């Protein structure tokens, strides 16, 4: 398979609390979660069917705050180390530690009371000396401490106790922090590191997982090689068991190589001659895919998916910190033009922040998408007494190697020029783009001056972190965001909705509060909402040779985990 980007910044799963590495090529095929979701039932419904993976089953307390997971017995990691509740515990709290003991390390969700938790270098040292296969009595006492909100109650049982009931809790486990590596192996190879200096060994030496494949070779920015694990616990699952949960499939080929090839034409050539029967094809060569419908298939997404595209407007940096300036900008953008030139028409209009899968919380204010209206933009600026000739040049920051970012930024540059607003486009690495957002909301505010005025907020950043209607509220417009609030936006009315989505199941209350929040966001215009992307990437998608490939699953978060298929689920024509 050919991808257009190497996982950023590397393959170190210890970055999962911050939604990295991305794209995670080890997602599901190497690292597995306790639970996953029914792929065919995810979107367009108000409920999701959850399926067991490493958890055999689970129970929920009567008050909805406590989930007890009974883990599968006789599961081992690819290196032979046993999977148990101690491994899960060490992984979850290790991520908490590496996040700087952030209360919202769990995919931006502040679900747990961590006031009693003391996980630091001393804890890591205790785990290292004890091990997690047959832990010492001292280590077991620590991991069984029920004053912590996540604790073990036996070698194959772990408990999660939340502050309040959160009806979508299981949706936080299907990716990122929910994917569990072998911490015993990690401890034997230097351990966690620290929040300011994470152990870099795992960047090119990924921790083993419980999944059907194991990493055999890593050449950074070139390729990663995988082979089927001889220790995969699901190797002998029946066809009926696999059909019930296809993510458990042991795979249909022995070896897989994923290449990073930044040149779109090179990926298309590999696809066309069968070297890579699956490849990401973007804007430059999308016409070649569309011209050969008999040869190529590609992934399309429903209009209610969570792969979204918007332009963020920095609410803390002059002059986009002025509401009238942001309102003028969102009405100066020709969305129809962007739909055609960037997305080839494969996009659906969107009113943020929620995506349409969760219909009961989508566009509660019943707003129309922002429309292209230069007359209105000029009127807004005039009414606010803003003389555009006195405004500084706006800085539009885009990541390198992103052709649709280049096209869209140049289009916006032209649109705003019609208002007399100058825009300078600056191309930076992904790490440079993310640097001002590499911390909690207070960190983002303090680094807002280096974040630029405008940014591309797309599927790379804002596909779902969890299967929950709270998701985009929590990380796009909340002051509890872990680093994805690219507009650096917060408002008390909006925060009330975001907070209560985590703590209340009262539909009437949530509807009222989130309607008010929707109105506030629409009027404050921290983002120019563009649309829900119809293909896997803006202007392109995962493309496959239909003579070779018969089907596959993508990750259950629709690209939030990986931009390629879960390769253990790839099936072949004639097999």
C-alpha positions in Angstrom: 0.0 0.0 0.0 1.2 3.6 -0.8 0.4 6.4 1.6 1.2 10.0 0.9 2.5 10.8 4.4 4.6 9.0 7.0 3.0 8.9 10.5 3.5 12.2 12.3 5.6 12.5 14.1 6.6 8.8 14.3 5.4 5.4 15.3 5.5 5.9 19.1 2.2 4.8 20.5 2.9 6.8 23.7 1.7 9.8 21.8 -1.8 8.4 21.6 -3.2 10.7 24.4 -2.6 13.6 21.9 -4.1 11.6 18.9 -0.7 10.7 17.5 0.8 8.9 15.7 -1.3 9.9 12.7 -1.9 8.1 10.4 -1.5 5.2 12.7 -0.5 2.3 10.4 -0.5 0.0 13.4 -4.2 0.8 14.2 -6.1 -2.5 14.8 -3.8 -4.6 12.7 -1.2 -4.4 15.5 -2.9 -2.6 18.4 -6.4 -3.6 19.5 -8.9 -2.0 21.8 -11.1 -3.5 24.5 -14.2 -2.9 22.3 -15.0 -1.7 18.8 -18.1 -0.6 17.0 -20.2 -2.3 14.3 -18.8 -0.8 11.1 -22.1 -1.0 9.2 -24.2 0.6 11.9 -22.0 3.6 12.8 -23.5 6.5 10.9 -26.9 7.9 10.4 -28.2 6.4 13.6 -28.6 7.6 17.1 -27.0 4.5 18.6 -24.0 2.4 17.9 -23.6 -1.3 18.5 -20.4 -2.1 20.4 -18.5 -5.4 19.9 -16.0 -7.1 22.2 -12.3 -7.3 21.1 -9.9 -7.7 24.1 -12.8 -7.4 26.5 -14.8 -10.6 26.6 -17.8 -8.7 28.0 -18.6 -5.8 30.4 -21.2 -4.6 32.9 -22.5 -1.1 33.7 -23.5 0.0 37.2 -27.1 1.0 37.8 -26.2 4.6 38.0 -24.2 4.5 34.8 -20.9 5.7 36.2 -19.0 2.4 36.5 -17.9 0.0 33.7 -16.3 -3.3 34.6 -14.5 -5.1 31.8 -13.9 -8.8 31.9 -10.8 -9.5 29.7 -10.3 -12.4 27.3 -8.2 -15.1 28.9 -5.2 -16.6 27.1 -4.5 -13.6 24.9 -0.8 -12.8 24.4 1.1 -10.0 22.7 3.1 -10.8 19.6 6.3 -11.2 21.7 4.5 -13.8 23.9 3.9 -11.6 26.9 0.5 -12.2 28.4 -2.3 -9.6 28.0 -3.9 -8.8 31.4 -5.6 -6.1 33.4 -2.2 -4.9 34.7 -1.0 -4.2 31.2 -4.2 -2.2 30.5 -3.9 -0.3 33.8 -0.3 0.6 33.2 -1.0 1.7 29.6 -4.0 4.0 30.6 -2.2 5.6 33.5 1.1 5.8 31.6 -0.7 7.9 29.0 -2.1 10.1 31.8 1.4 10.6 33.1 2.8 11.5 29.7 0.0 14.0 29.2 1.4 15.9 32.1 -1.4 14.5 34.4 -4.0 16.3 32.4 -7.6 15.6 33.6 -8.8 15.4 30.0 -6.1 13.1 28.6 -8.8 10.7 27.6 -9.4 12.1 24.1 -10.3 15.5 25.5 -13.0 14.0 27.8 -12.9 15.1 31.4 -14.6 11.9 32.7 -12.6 10.9 35.7 -11.7 12.4 39.1 -7.9 12.2 39.1 -7.4 14.1 42.3 -6.2 11.0 44.1 -4.0 9.8 41.3 -0.2 10.0 41.8 1.5 8.5 38.8 5.0 9.6 38.3 8.6 8.4 38.0 8.3 6.5 41.3 5.2 4.6 39.9 7.1 3.8 36.7 10.1 2.6 38.8 7.8 0.3 40.9 6.2 -1.2 37.7 9.6 -1.7 36.2 11.0 -3.5 39.2 7.8 -5.6 39.6 6.8 -6.3 36.1 3.3 -6.8 34.8 3.2 -10.5 34.2 3.3 -11.6 37.9 3.3 -8.2 39.7 4.6 -7.8 43.2 2.1 -7.4 46.1 3.1 -3.8 46.3 2.3 -3.2 42.6 -1.0 -5.1 42.8 -2.0 -3.0 45.8 -1.3 0.1 43.8 -3.2 -1.1 40.7 -6.1 -2.3 42.9 -6.5 1.0 44.7 -10.1 1.9 44.1 -9.6 5.5 45.1 -8.2 5.9 41.6 -11.0 6.0 39.0 -9.5 3.2 36.9 -8.3 0.2 38.8 -7.9 -3.6 38.5 -10.0 -6.1 40.5 -8.2 -9.2 39.3 -5.7 -10.2 36.6 -8.5 -10.2 34.0 -10.8 -7.5 35.2 -10.5 -3.7 35.1 -12.9 -1.0 36.3 -13.5 2.5 34.9 -15.4 4.8 37.3 -16.5 8.2 36.0 -17.5 11.3 37.8 -20.9 11.3 36.1 -22.7 8.9 33.8 -21.5 9.4 30.2 -23.8 7.5 27.9 -21.3 7.3 25.0 -18.3 6.1 27.2 -17.7 3.0 25.1 -17.1 5.2 22.1 -14.0 6.6 23.8 -12.3 3.2 23.7 -12.4 2.3 20.0 -9.2 4.2 19.1 -6.2 6.2 20.3 -5.9 5.7 24.1 -8.1 2.7 23.7 -5.5 0.8 21.6 -3.3 -1.2 24.0 0.4 -2.0 23.4 2.6 -4.3 25.5 3.8 -2.2 28.4 5.8 -5.0 29.9 8.0 -4.9 26.7 8.1 -1.1 26.9 9.3 -1.2 30.5 12.1 -3.6 29.4 13.1 -1.1 26.7 13.5 2.1 28.8 9.9 2.7 29.9 7.7 5.7 29.5 10.3 8.5 29.6 8.8 11.7 31.0 6.1 14.2 29.8 8.7 16.5 28.5 10.9 13.7 27.1 8.9 10.7 26.0 11.0 7.6 25.4 12.0 7.9 21.7 13.1 4.3 21.3 9.6 3.4 20.3 9.6 5.9 17.4 11.3 3.2 15.2 10.8 0.2 17.4 7.1 0.0 18.0 5.8 -1.8 21.0 4.2 -5.2 20.3 0.4 -5.5 20.2 -2.2 -8.2 20.4 -3.3 -7.9 16.8 -2.8 -10.2 13.8 0.4 -8.4 12.5 3.8 -7.5 13.9 6.2 -4.8 12.7 9.3 -6.3 11.2 11.1 -3.3 9.7 10.9 0.5 9.9 12.6 2.9 7.6 11.5 6.4 8.6 9.8 8.4 5.9 10.2 5.4 3.5 8.3 2.3 4.6 7.1 0.1 7.4 7.0 -3.7 6.9 4.6 -6.1 8.7 4.2 -9.8 8.9 1.5 -12.0 10.4 2.0 -12.7 14.1 2.5 -16.4 15.1 1.0 -15.5 18.5 -2.3 -14.0 17.3 -5.0 -15.1 19.7 -7.7 -14.9 16.9 -5.8 -17.0 14.4 -8.3 -19.8 14.7 -11.5 -17.9 14.9 -14.3 -19.4 12.8 -15.6 -17.7 9.7 -18.8 -17.0 11.7 -16.9 -15.3 14.5 -15.0 -13.2 12.0 -18.2 -12.3 10.1 -19.6 -11.0 13.5 -16.6 -8.7 13.9 -14.4 -8.4 10.9 -11.8 -6.3 12.8 -10.7 -9.6 14.3 -9.7 -11.1 11.0 -6.2 -12.7 11.1 -5.5 -11.3 7.6 -5.2 -12.8 4.1 -1.6 -12.2 3.3 1.6 -13.0 5.2 3.5 -9.8 4.6 2.4 -6.1 4.2 4.5 -3.1 3.3 3.2 0.4 3.6 5.3 2.9 1.6 5.4 6.7 2.1 5.5 8.3 -1.3 4.9 12.0 -1.3 4.6 12.3 -5.1 1.0 11.6 -6.2 2.0 10.5 -9.7 4.4 7.9 -8.2 1.6 6.5 -6.1 -0.7 6.4 -9.2 2.0 4.6 -11.2 2.3 2.0 -8.5 -1.4 1.6 -8.4 -1.8 1.3 -12.2 0.9 -1.4 -12.6 -0.2 -3.5 -9.7 2.9 -2.7 -7.5 0.6 -1.2 -4.9 -3.0 -2.4 -5.4 -4.1 0.1 -2.7 -2.9 3.7 -2.7 -4.0 7.2 -1.6 -4.6 9.3 -4.7 -5.1 13.0 -4.2 -6.2 16.0 -6.3 -3.4 16.0 -8.9 -4.3 12.6 -10.3 -7.9 12.2 -9.3 -9.0 12.7 -12.9 -7.0 9.5 -13.8 -9.0 7.5 -11.3 -12.3 8.9 -12.4 -11.4 8.2 -16.0 -11.0 4.5 -15.3 -14.1 3.4 -13.3 -13.9 -0.2 -14.5 -10.3 -0.5 -13.1 -10.4 1.5 -9.9 -12.7 1.6 -6.9 -12.4 4.1 -4.2 -13.8 4.8 -0.7 -16.7 7.2 -0.5 -18.2 8.5 2.7 -21.8 9.2 3.6 -22.7 12.9 4.0 -23.1 12.4 7.7 -19.6 11.2 8.3 -17.1 13.0 10.6 -14.4 13.7 8.1 -14.8 17.5 8.0 -13.2 20.5 6.4 -13.2 24.1 7.7 -11.0 27.1 8.0 -10.0 28.1 11.5 -9.9 31.8 12.4 -7.6 32.6 15.4 -9.9 34.3 17.9 -6.9 35.5 20.0 -4.7 37.2 17.3 -5.4 40.6 15.8 -7.4 41.2 13.6 -9.2 37.8 13.5 -9.8 38.4 17.3 -12.5 40.9 16.1 -15.9 39.2 15.6 -16.8 41.4 12.7 -13.6 40.5 10.9 -14.4 36.8 11.2 -18.0 37.3 10.2 -16.8 39.2 7.1 -14.3 36.4 6.2 -16.8 33.6 6.5 -19.2 35.4 4.1 -16.4 36.3 1.7 -15.5 32.7 0.9 -17.0 31.2 -2.3 -17.9 27.8 -1.0 -19.3 26.6 -4.3 -16.0 27.4 -5.9 -14.1 25.4 -3.2 -16.5 22.4 -3.6 -15.7 22.3 -7.3 -12.0 23.1 -7.4 -10.8 21.3 -4.2 -13.3 18.5 -3.7 -14.5 17.8 -7.3 -18.1 18.1 -5.9 -17.6 15.2 -3.4 -18.5 17.2 -0.3 -21.7 18.0 1.6 -22.4 21.4 3.2 -22.0 21.5 6.9 -22.9 23.7 9.9 -20.5 23.0 12.7 -19.4 22.0 15.2 -21.3 18.7 15.3 -21.4 16.3 12.4 -24.6 14.9 11.1 -24.2 11.3 12.3 -25.7 12.4 15.7 -28.8 13.9 14.2 -30.3 14.8 17.6 -27.4 17.3 18.2 -26.8 18.5 14.6 -27.5 22.2 13.8 -29.9 22.7 16.6 -30.2 26.4 15.7 -31.5 25.3 12.2 -29.0 27.6 10.4 -28.1 27.6 6.8 -24.4 27.1 5.9 -22.5 30.4 5.5 -23.1 31.8 2.1 -20.8 33.7 -0.3 -21.9 37.3 -0.1 -19.3 40.1 -0.6 -21.9 42.8 -0.1 -22.8 41.4 3.3 -19.1 41.1 4.2 -18.5 44.8 3.3 -21.6 45.8 5.2 -20.4 43.9 8.3 -17.0 45.7 8.3 -18.6 49.1 7.6 -21.1 48.7 10.5 -18.2 47.8 12.8 -16.3 50.9 11.7 -13.4 48.8 10.4 -11.2 50.3 7.6 -9.7 47.3 5.9 -6.8 49.4 4.6 -5.5 49.7 8.2 -5.6 45.9 8.8 -2.3 44.0 8.7 -1.7 41.2 6.3 -3.3 38.0 7.6 -1.1 34.9 8.0 -2.6 31.7 6.5 -0.5 28.7 7.7 -0.7 25.4 5.8 1.3 22.1 6.1 3.8 21.1 3.5 2.9 18.2 1.1 -0.8 19.1 1.2 -1.9 20.0 -2.3 -5.6 20.6 -1.4 -4.3 22.9 1.4 -2.3 24.9 -1.2 -5.3 25.2 -3.5 -7.8 26.1 -0.9 -5.4 28.7 0.7 -4.8 30.3 -2.6 -8.5 30.5 -3.3 -9.2 32.1 0.1 -6.3 34.5 -0.6 -8.1 35.6 -3.7 -11.5 35.9 -2.1 -10.3 38.1 0.7 -8.3 40.3 -1.8 -11.7 41.3 -3.1 -12.5 42.8 0.3 -9.1 44.6 0.4 -7.7 42.1 3.0 -4.2 40.8 2.2 -3.3 37.3 3.0 0.2 35.7 3.1 0.3 31.9 2.8 3.1 30.3 4.9 4.0 26.6 4.3 5.3 24.8 7.4 5.9 21.2 8.5 3.0 19.5 10.3 5.0 19.7 13.5 5.4 23.4 13.1 1.7 23.8 12.4 0.8 21.8 15.5 3.4 23.4 17.9 1.1 26.2 19.1 -1.6 23.6 19.9 0.6 21.1 21.7 -1.0 21.5 25.1 -4.2 22.5 27.0 -6.3 25.5 26.2 -4.2 27.8 28.3 -1.1 26.7 26.4 -2.9 27.5 23.1 -3.9 30.9 24.3 -0.3 31.7 25.4 1.0 30.6 22.0 -1.7 32.1 19.9 0.6 34.7 18.4 2.5 32.0 16.6 -0.5 30.2 15.3 -1.3 32.5 12.4 -4.7 34.0 11.6 -6.1 31.3 9.4 -5.6 27.6 9.1 -6.9 24.6 7.3 -8.8 22.4 9.7 -9.5 19.2 7.9 -9.8 15.4 8.2 -6.2 15.3 9.4 -7.2 17.0 12.6 -10.9 16.9 13.1 -12.2 13.4 12.2 -13.7 11.9 15.4 -11.5 11.0 18.3 -14.3 9.0 19.8 -17.8 7.8 18.8 -19.7 10.4 20.6 -21.8 13.5 19.8 -19.7 15.4 22.4 -16.6 14.8 20.3 -16.4 17.9 18.1 -17.8 20.1 20.9 -15.0 19.0 23.2 -12.0 19.5 20.9 -13.1 22.2 18.4 -14.8 24.8 20.6 -14.0 23.9 24.2 -11.5 25.1 26.7 -10.8 21.5 27.7 -9.5 20.6 24.2 -6.3 18.6 24.1 -4.9 20.7 21.3 -7.4 20.6 18.4 -9.2 23.9 19.1 -7.5 25.5 16.2 -9.6 28.7 16.5 -8.5 28.9 20.2 -12.1 29.7 20.9 -14.2 29.5 24.1 -17.4 31.0 25.3 -19.4 30.3 28.5 -22.6 29.5 26.6 -20.7 27.1 24.4 -18.8 25.6 27.3 -22.0 24.8 29.1 -23.2 22.6 26.2 -19.8 21.0 25.9 -19.6 20.3 29.7 -23.2 18.9 30.0 -22.8 16.6 27.0 -20.3 14.8 29.3 -22.4 14.8 32.4 -26.1 14.7 31.5 -28.5 12.4 29.7 -31.4 14.9 30.0 -32.4 15.3 26.3 -34.5 18.5 27.0 -31.6 20.2 28.9 -29.0 19.3 26.3 -31.2 20.4 23.4 -31.8 23.8 25.1 -28.2 24.4 26.0 -26.7 23.2 22.8 -29.2 25.2 20.7 -28.0 28.4 22.5 -24.4 27.2 22.0 -25.0 26.6 18.3 -26.3 30.1 17.9 -23.3 31.6 19.7 -20.8 29.7 17.6 -22.6 30.6 14.3 -22.6 34.3 15.2 -19.0 34.3 16.6 -17.7 32.6 13.5 -14.5 31.0 14.9 -14.5 28.7 11.9 -15.6 29.0 8.3 -17.5 25.6 8.1 -17.0 24.2 4.6 -18.3 20.6 4.5 -18.3 16.9 5.3 -15.9 15.3 2.9 -17.3 12.7 0.6 -14.0 11.0 -0.2 -11.3 9.8 2.2 -9.1 12.9 1.8 -10.0 16.3 0.3 -9.9 15.8 -3.5 -9.0 12.2 -3.3 -9.4 8.9 -1.5 -8.2 5.4 -0.8 -8.1 3.8 -4.3 -7.9 0.1 -5.1 -7.5 -2.1 -8.2 -10.8 -3.9 -8.5 -9.1 -6.8 -10.4 -7.1 -7.5 -7.3 -8.9 -6.2 -4.2 -12.5 -7.2 -3.4 -13.0 -5.3 -0.2 -11.7 -4.0 3.2 -12.7 -2.1 6.3 -11.5 1.3 7.3 -11.1 2.2 10.9 -14.3 2.7 12.9 -13.6 6.4 13.3 -13.6 6.9 9.5 -10.0 8.0 9.1 -9.3 9.5 12.4 -7.0 6.6 13.1 -5.5 5.8 9.7 -5.7 7.0 6.1 -5.4 3.5 4.8 -7.5 0.3 5.2 -7.2 -1.9 8.2 -5.0 -4.3 6.2 -5.9 -7.4 8.1 -9.5 -7.0 6.7 -8.4 -6.7 3.0 -9.9 -9.5 0.9 -8.8 -10.5 -2.6 -10.7 -11.3 -5.8 -11.2 -15.0 -6.2 -10.1 -15.9 -2.7 
